[in-house]
Amino acid sequence: MNWKEFLKPEWRKIVLFIILSILISVYVYDWLLNNVVVCKALVCPTVEQVAQENMIRFLPFILIISYFLSCFILWIYNKVKKK
Protein backbone atom coordinates (compact mmCIF):
# COMPACT_ATOMS: atom_id res chain seq x y z
CA MET A 1 0.00 0.00 0.00
CA ASN A 2 1.40 3.37 -0.97
CA TRP A 3 0.76 6.76 0.63
CA LYS A 4 -1.91 7.65 -1.89
CA GLU A 5 -4.01 4.64 -0.94
CA PHE A 6 -3.25 5.12 2.74
CA LEU A 7 -4.49 8.73 2.78
CA LYS A 8 -7.31 8.33 0.26
CA PRO A 9 -10.60 9.32 1.90
CA GLU A 10 -13.37 6.78 2.13
CA TRP A 11 -16.54 6.73 4.17
CA ARG A 12 -15.10 4.62 7.02
CA LYS A 13 -12.11 6.94 7.41
CA ILE A 14 -14.34 9.99 7.41
CA VAL A 15 -16.67 8.57 10.06
CA LEU A 16 -13.73 7.54 12.22
CA PHE A 17 -12.10 10.93 11.62
CA ILE A 18 -15.19 12.77 12.88
CA ILE A 19 -15.43 10.58 15.98
CA LEU A 20 -11.72 10.93 16.75
CA SER A 21 -11.79 14.69 16.14
CA ILE A 22 -14.61 15.13 18.63
CA LEU A 23 -12.98 12.91 21.24
CA ILE A 24 -9.55 14.50 20.92
CA SER A 25 -11.03 18.02 20.89
CA VAL A 26 -12.97 17.36 24.07
CA TYR A 27 -9.87 15.91 25.71
CA VAL A 28 -7.65 18.84 24.66
CA TYR A 29 -10.26 21.41 25.71
CA ASP A 30 -10.58 19.75 29.12
CA TRP A 31 -6.80 19.65 29.43
CA LEU A 32 -6.59 23.34 28.54
CA LEU A 33 -9.26 24.25 31.10
CA ASN A 34 -7.43 22.37 33.83
CA ASN A 35 -4.05 23.90 33.00
CA VAL A 36 -5.28 27.44 32.51
CA VAL A 37 -6.63 27.65 36.07
CA VAL A 38 -3.11 28.56 37.18
CA CYS A 39 -3.03 31.31 34.55
CA LYS A 40 -6.34 32.75 35.77
CA ALA A 41 -4.86 33.44 39.17
CA LEU A 42 -2.07 35.43 37.52
CA VAL A 43 -3.33 37.61 34.67
CA CYS A 44 -5.94 35.99 32.45
CA PRO A 45 -9.46 37.47 32.25
CA THR A 46 -11.43 34.20 32.12
CA VAL A 47 -10.42 30.60 31.95
CA GLU A 48 -12.90 29.82 29.19
CA GLN A 49 -11.68 32.66 26.97
CA VAL A 50 -8.04 31.59 27.22
CA ALA A 51 -8.93 27.93 26.67
CA GLN A 52 -10.96 28.81 23.56
CA GLU A 53 -8.12 30.93 22.16
CA ASN A 54 -5.67 28.09 22.71
CA MET A 55 -8.12 25.57 21.27
CA ILE A 56 -8.17 27.54 18.02
CA ARG A 57 -4.39 27.19 17.87
CA PHE A 58 -4.55 23.43 18.48
CA LEU A 59 -7.41 22.74 16.05
CA PRO A 60 -5.32 22.20 12.87
CA PHE A 61 -3.07 19.75 14.72
CA ILE A 62 -6.08 17.94 16.16
CA LEU A 63 -7.60 17.53 12.70
CA ILE A 64 -4.35 16.29 11.15
CA ILE A 65 -3.69 13.84 13.98
CA SER A 66 -7.30 12.59 13.86
CA TYR A 67 -7.15 11.91 10.13
CA PHE A 68 -3.81 10.10 10.34
CA LEU A 69 -5.10 8.03 13.25
CA SER A 70 -8.24 7.10 11.33
CA CYS A 71 -6.14 6.07 8.31
CA PHE A 72 -3.79 4.06 10.52
CA ILE A 73 -6.60 2.32 12.40
CA LEU A 74 -8.33 1.29 9.17
CA TRP A 75 -5.04 0.19 7.65
CA ILE A 76 -4.44 -2.12 10.64
CA TYR A 77 -8.06 -3.32 10.48
CA ASN A 78 -7.70 -4.19 6.79
CA LYS A 79 -4.42 -6.03 7.40
CA VAL A 80 -5.93 -8.11 10.19
CA LYS A 81 -9.09 -8.74 8.20
CA LYS A 82 -7.13 -10.13 5.23
CA LYS A 83 -5.39 -12.72 7.43
N, C-alpha and C positions, 0 to 999 in steps of 0.2 A: 504494500500500500504506500503510495506516495503522499506528499503533503497536500496535493490538490484534492485527492479523495478524502484524506483525513479531515480537512477543513471544510469540505463541501457541505453546505447546509441541507438538511433533510428534516422532515417533520419531527422525528424523535429527538434530534439534537436541539431543535428549537424549543420543544416542550421542556426538555431537561434544562436548557439554558435559562428559560424563564423561571423555572422552579429554583435553580441554583442562584440566580441573580437576586431573587426575593430573599432567599435564606441568608445569603452572604451579606446583602444590604442590611437586613435586620440585625445580624450579628455585629457588623461594623458600626452601625448607628448606636447600638447598645454599648459597644466598647467605647465609642467616642463620648457618649453621655457619662459613662462611669469615669473616664479619665479627664474629662473637662471640669468635673466638680472641683478639682484642685485649682484650676484656672479661675473659676468663678470667685473664689475667695480672694484672689489677687486683683484682677483688673476687669475681667470679662463682664459684659452687661447681663447676658442671660446664658445659661447653659445650653438651652435649645438652639439659640441663634448661632452660637459657636459650633455646635455639633452639626447643624445644617450646612454651615459654610464649609466645614471640613468634609462633610459627606459629598458635597459637590466636587471637591478635589479628588476624592477617592472613587467616584462613580466610573470614570473611564477604566480604571484598573479593575474594578469589580466586574464590569461587563466583559473585559478581555479574559480575565481569569475564569469567569463562569463559562464562557464559550469554549475555552480550551479544556476545561474540566468535562464539559458535556461531550466534547469530541473524544476525549481520552476514555471516559467511561463507556461510551458506545463502542469504541474500538476494542476495548477489553471484552465487552459483552459479545461482540461479533466473533472474536477469536475463541472464546470459550464455547460459544454456540456451535461453531464449526467442528469442534473436537467431539 
